[in-house]
């Protein structure tokens, strides 16, 4: 029983950590795309 709980906790931690990296990468991609659109429109996007 203890091994099952430990295995479940370990697998959950691995999935949560990989999800964080995926969201972080997606955020960087969206920021890059937003910068490209701003550059193409001639606006800096900074205030």
C-alpha positions in Angstrom: 0.0 0.0 0.0 2.8 2.4 0.9 4.6 1.6 -2.3 1.5 2.4 -4.3 1.0 5.8 -2.6 4.7 6.6 -3.1 4.6 5.7 -6.8 1.4 7.7 -7.3 3.0 10.8 -5.6 6.1 10.4 -7.7 4.2 10.1 -11.0 2.0 13.1 -10.0 5.1 15.2 -9.3 6.7 14.3 -12.6 3.6 15.2 -14.6 3.2 18.5 -12.7 6.8 19.5 -13.4 6.6 18.6 -17.1 3.4 20.6 -17.4 5.2 23.7 -15.9 7.9 23.4 -18.6 5.3 23.0 -21.3 3.4 26.1 -20.2 6.6 28.1 -19.9 7.6 27.2 -23.4 4.2 28.1 -24.8 4.4 31.5 -23.1 7.8 32.1 -24.7 6.4 31.1 -28.1 3.4 33.5 -27.7 5.6 36.3 -26.6 7.8 35.8 -29.6 4.8 35.7 -31.9 3.5 38.9 -30.3 6.8 40.6 -30.8 6.9 39.6 -34.5 3.4 41.0 -35.0 4.3 44.3 -33.2 7.4 44.6 -35.4 5.5 44.0 -38.5 2.9 46.7 -37.6 5.6 49.2 -36.8 4.7 49.5 -33.1 7.1 48.7 -30.3 4.5 47.3 -27.9 6.2 49.0 -25.0 4.8 52.0 -23.1 
